[in-house]
Amino acid sequence: MTYTPDGTLLIGTGVPLEHTSSDPAHAMLYALSPEGELQEAPPLPGDDAGHLAVSPDGRRIAVTSWTGGQVTLWDRSADQLEELSRPEGSPGAIEFSPDGSTLFSASPTLGVIAWDGTDWTPCALP
């Protein structure tokens, strides 16, 4: 869970409210506004929602998959998802840069990696 700058609470889950054999579990992301309005993101790929990061303007939400290594961006204003290319190894904790132009992840195999809008690249470490 995390908050957006406007106080909206983001909740990621891997278990839908109702589960049947014809409706397999998949990752869901919800945004609960301070006024109590619930917004559901389009269904995420995979079956879990891991780490969450919010862009500084609150419009884009990055979500990792605990098991699949996928990072997905949810544009809340357009209500659209974008699946980013998969980095080598699995992405860990994620965070946007202060200006929102870069998404960083802590990869257990590559160290700190950065998404610049086109591809993941390892960051030079001291």
Backbone bond lengths (Angstrom), bond angles and torsions (degrees), N, CA, C in turn:
res aa  C-N    CA-C-N  psi(-1)  N-CA   C-N-CA  omega(-1)  CA-C   N-CA-C  phi
1 M - - - 1.443 - - 1.528 108.93 -
2 T 1.294 114.83 151.06 1.464 121.42 176.10 1.524 108.58 -159.42
3 Y 1.305 116.19 169.70 1.466 122.19 179.20 1.512 110.74 -113.70
4 T 1.338 116.60 148.92 1.458 122.50 171.74 1.528 107.70 -90.80
5 P 1.341 118.37 166.65 1.463 120.31 179.95 1.528 114.25 -57.51
6 D 1.341 118.60 -26.73 1.466 120.20 179.89 1.525 113.52 -86.33
7 G 1.343 116.61 5.28 1.467 120.40 178.11 1.510 114.13 91.03
8 T 1.340 118.43 3.54 1.457 121.40 176.79 1.522 109.05 -70.17
9 L 1.315 116.64 134.53 1.453 122.57 178.20 1.516 108.59 -91.93
10 L 1.331 117.49 126.75 1.458 122.20 176.40 1.515 109.12 -100.46
11 I 1.321 115.52 132.87 1.454 121.39 -177.46 1.519 108.21 -127.24
12 G 1.322 117.88 121.80 1.455 122.54 175.62 1.512 109.54 -106.39
13 T 1.323 116.49 142.92 1.447 120.39 -178.96 1.517 109.98 -147.05
14 G 1.301 116.54 156.85 1.454 121.67 174.37 1.501 111.80 -110.40
15 V 1.319 117.56 1.82 1.459 121.08 -177.36 1.519 109.13 -123.41
16 P 1.356 117.79 113.42 1.461 118.46 177.47 1.524 110.29 -68.02
17 L 1.324 115.53 163.61 1.462 119.51 -178.10 1.520 112.20 -63.05
18 E 1.326 117.08 -35.35 1.459 121.10 177.27 1.518 107.83 -126.06
19 H 1.326 117.00 131.74 1.450 120.84 -177.74 1.518 109.39 -127.42
20 T 1.311 116.11 127.87 1.461 121.22 173.73 1.513 107.62 -134.03
21 S 1.321 117.18 170.08 1.464 119.92 -179.80 1.524 111.30 -65.18
22 S 1.340 117.70 -24.76 1.459 119.69 178.49 1.529 111.82 -87.96
23 D 1.322 117.90 -6.73 1.461 123.10 178.50 1.519 107.71 -130.55
24 P 1.356 117.51 80.11 1.467 119.49 -175.55 1.516 111.84 -64.44
25 A 1.303 114.87 154.27 1.464 120.47 178.49 1.518 109.51 -60.55
26 H 1.311 116.52 139.86 1.451 122.17 174.00 1.521 108.09 -149.84
27 A 1.318 114.59 164.43 1.453 119.24 -176.43 1.520 111.09 -69.73
28 M 1.313 116.24 139.55 1.461 122.30 176.78 1.522 108.16 -130.32
29 L 1.314 114.88 148.48 1.455 121.50 176.55 1.512 107.82 -131.19
30 Y 1.323 116.49 130.33 1.454 122.50 -178.98 1.518 109.24 -123.39
31 A 1.322 116.22 148.92 1.460 122.94 174.20 1.527 107.16 -121.17
32 L 1.314 116.32 119.14 1.460 122.30 179.49 1.522 108.08 -106.37
33 S 1.347 117.09 112.55 1.463 121.41 -177.00 1.526 110.34 -73.20
34 P 1.324 117.09 161.21 1.465 119.66 176.80 1.534 112.61 -58.74
35 E 1.339 116.83 -23.05 1.473 120.88 178.80 1.526 112.36 -85.12
36 G 1.336 117.67 -2.39 1.456 121.53 178.34 1.515 114.49 92.51
37 E 1.343 118.56 7.43 1.465 121.46 177.68 1.525 109.10 -80.89
38 L 1.330 116.13 133.88 1.458 122.02 -178.33 1.523 109.93 -104.05
39 Q 1.327 116.64 125.60 1.459 122.71 175.70 1.518 106.97 -114.87
40 E 1.332 116.64 130.39 1.454 121.35 178.54 1.521 108.83 -103.85
41 A 1.325 115.96 131.54 1.464 120.20 175.94 1.516 109.45 -72.38
42 P 1.328 117.24 159.68 1.463 118.56 170.53 1.531 108.21 -57.77
43 P 1.336 118.35 152.99 1.478 120.38 -178.33 1.527 111.23 -55.99
44 L 1.323 114.92 134.10 1.458 121.41 179.09 1.524 109.52 -83.22
45 P 1.340 117.70 153.33 1.461 119.08 175.29 1.527 109.58 -70.11
46 G 1.288 117.09 151.39 1.458 120.24 177.86 1.511 112.04 87.55
47 D 1.322 114.22 -169.62 1.456 118.86 -175.06 1.521 113.18 -121.91
48 D 1.326 117.13 16.39 1.459 118.83 179.10 1.527 110.61 -155.86
49 A 1.301 115.14 157.44 1.467 122.09 174.59 1.523 106.70 -121.47
50 G 1.310 116.26 120.95 1.456 120.74 -176.48 1.508 112.49 -97.82
51 H 1.318 115.70 -110.31 1.457 121.41 -178.75 1.526 110.84 -76.22
52 L 1.337 115.93 148.87 1.460 123.02 177.07 1.524 109.52 -123.72
53 A 1.331 116.12 143.40 1.468 121.66 173.45 1.520 107.78 -140.14
54 V 1.325 115.66 144.14 1.464 122.29 -177.69 1.519 108.87 -115.55
55 S 1.340 116.79 132.48 1.465 119.91 175.65 1.533 108.48 -65.50
56 P 1.334 117.47 154.83 1.465 119.82 -178.00 1.527 114.42 -55.91
57 D 1.330 117.91 -30.99 1.466 119.85 178.68 1.530 112.73 -85.02
58 G 1.342 117.30 -5.20 1.462 121.57 176.93 1.519 114.58 79.30
59 R 1.323 118.48 0.67 1.471 120.99 -176.62 1.523 113.16 -82.42
60 R 1.337 117.50 -33.97 1.462 120.81 -177.23 1.520 110.62 -111.59
61 I 1.329 113.90 137.57 1.458 121.36 178.54 1.522 106.68 -121.01
62 A 1.318 117.07 126.46 1.462 121.67 175.25 1.527 107.82 -99.74
63 V 1.326 115.88 136.62 1.465 122.32 -177.93 1.522 108.22 -132.27
64 T 1.327 117.15 131.22 1.458 120.37 173.92 1.519 109.41 -100.90
65 S 1.316 114.83 159.93 1.459 121.84 172.93 1.520 107.72 -100.99
66 W 1.318 117.00 131.09 1.467 120.21 179.01 1.520 110.82 -62.53
67 T 1.320 117.43 -38.02 1.458 120.60 -171.50 1.515 114.29 -105.38
68 G 1.316 119.90 -27.40 1.452 120.54 -171.86 1.508 116.06 -98.53
69 G 1.316 119.52 -11.14 1.452 121.47 -179.16 1.520 114.28 75.07
70 Q 1.319 116.72 10.01 1.461 121.34 -178.42 1.527 110.21 -86.72
71 V 1.335 116.77 141.79 1.464 122.52 170.53 1.525 106.68 -117.95
72 T 1.318 116.25 128.70 1.452 122.44 -177.75 1.518 108.98 -123.38
73 L 1.338 116.75 139.40 1.463 121.83 174.88 1.519 108.80 -105.41
74 W 1.334 116.55 131.38 1.462 122.59 174.75 1.513 107.23 -108.20
75 D 1.318 116.63 117.08 1.457 122.24 173.47 1.522 105.63 -88.63
76 R 1.333 117.21 105.66 1.473 121.04 -174.43 1.515 112.30 -66.09
77 S 1.331 118.27 -36.02 1.462 119.46 -177.38 1.526 111.47 -70.08
78 A 1.339 117.88 -35.47 1.465 121.48 178.76 1.529 111.30 -94.13
79 D 1.343 116.81 -10.47 1.463 123.40 -177.46 1.533 110.52 53.64
80 Q 1.344 115.59 47.54 1.454 121.83 -179.74 1.518 110.16 -127.26
81 L 1.335 114.60 150.88 1.455 121.53 176.56 1.515 110.29 -107.32
82 E 1.330 115.53 146.63 1.456 122.26 172.30 1.518 107.55 -131.01
83 E 1.340 116.56 121.99 1.458 120.66 176.38 1.526 108.18 -87.17
84 L 1.320 116.59 123.00 1.457 120.96 177.98 1.521 109.09 -80.08
85 S 1.332 117.03 157.89 1.458 119.40 175.39 1.527 107.83 -60.96
86 R 1.315 115.40 148.49 1.461 119.48 -178.29 1.524 110.37 -77.75
87 P 1.331 116.58 130.81 1.463 118.17 175.46 1.525 109.80 -75.95
88 E 1.335 116.67 159.25 1.458 119.29 171.78 1.517 107.91 -60.70
89 G 1.296 116.68 143.40 1.449 119.42 -176.82 1.517 109.20 70.89
90 S 1.279 116.97 -160.25 1.458 119.68 -179.59 1.523 110.19 -117.39
91 P 1.330 117.09 141.25 1.467 119.30 177.10 1.524 109.71 -75.06
92 G 1.302 115.55 144.36 1.457 120.64 175.85 1.514 110.00 -106.95
93 A 1.311 115.84 -135.43 1.461 120.27 178.34 1.523 109.75 -56.84
94 I 1.340 116.57 144.19 1.454 121.64 -177.60 1.521 110.25 -127.54
95 E 1.342 115.08 155.37 1.465 120.84 179.13 1.521 109.04 -161.13
96 F 1.337 116.81 140.66 1.450 121.88 174.96 1.526 109.83 -81.93
97 S 1.336 115.89 151.37 1.460 120.96 171.91 1.525 108.26 -67.65
98 P 1.345 118.43 161.25 1.463 120.67 -179.02 1.527 114.40 -56.88
99 D 1.346 117.99 -29.95 1.467 119.53 178.91 1.529 112.46 -92.29
100 G 1.333 117.89 -2.55 1.460 122.09 176.59 1.510 115.16 79.69
101 S 1.331 118.32 3.84 1.457 120.38 -175.48 1.527 114.03 -83.91
102 T 1.321 116.88 -18.68 1.465 121.17 -176.28 1.520 109.40 -132.70
103 L 1.327 115.10 141.66 1.461 121.92 174.73 1.518 106.96 -110.06
104 F 1.334 117.23 126.65 1.458 122.16 179.69 1.513 109.93 -107.01
105 S 1.340 115.63 149.72 1.457 121.14 176.42 1.520 109.03 -139.99
106 A 1.305 115.77 148.80 1.458 121.89 174.73 1.522 107.42 -98.38
107 S 1.316 116.34 103.82 1.458 122.07 -178.94 1.525 109.21 -94.48
108 P 1.338 117.60 129.44 1.462 118.62 179.87 1.533 113.03 -65.05
109 T 1.322 118.15 -22.60 1.460 120.26 -179.01 1.526 113.53 -98.45
110 L 1.344 118.38 -28.65 1.467 121.36 -175.00 1.522 113.99 -112.57
111 G 1.312 117.86 -5.74 1.460 120.03 -173.93 1.515 109.54 81.62
112 V 1.319 117.65 -144.30 1.459 121.23 -179.65 1.531 108.61 -81.09
113 I 1.347 115.28 128.31 1.460 121.16 177.59 1.527 108.14 -122.38
114 A 1.335 115.79 156.06 1.468 120.53 -176.36 1.521 109.96 -130.96
115 W 1.348 115.81 137.94 1.463 123.33 173.51 1.521 106.52 -103.90
116 D 1.339 116.73 119.65 1.455 120.73 -177.54 1.522 112.74 -103.30
117 G 1.314 117.26 11.60 1.454 121.52 -178.64 1.514 112.33 106.79
118 T 1.327 116.79 -13.78 1.467 119.86 179.03 1.517 113.21 -127.51
119 D 1.337 117.83 -36.13 1.458 119.47 -176.61 1.541 110.37 -159.90
120 W 1.319 115.67 162.26 1.462 122.59 174.31 1.523 109.10 -86.62
121 T 1.324 116.71 135.89 1.461 120.47 175.35 1.524 108.50 -135.63
122 P 1.343 116.50 141.68 1.476 119.73 175.87 1.529 109.68 -68.56
123 C 1.315 115.88 142.63 1.467 120.80 176.69 1.520 108.56 -87.59
124 A 1.314 116.41 142.41 1.467 120.92 175.94 1.516 108.10 -69.30
125 L 1.287 116.22 127.32 1.469 121.95 178.78 1.518 110.03 -107.66
126 P 1.318 117.10 148.51 1.477 119.41 -179.28 1.513 111.76 -67.12
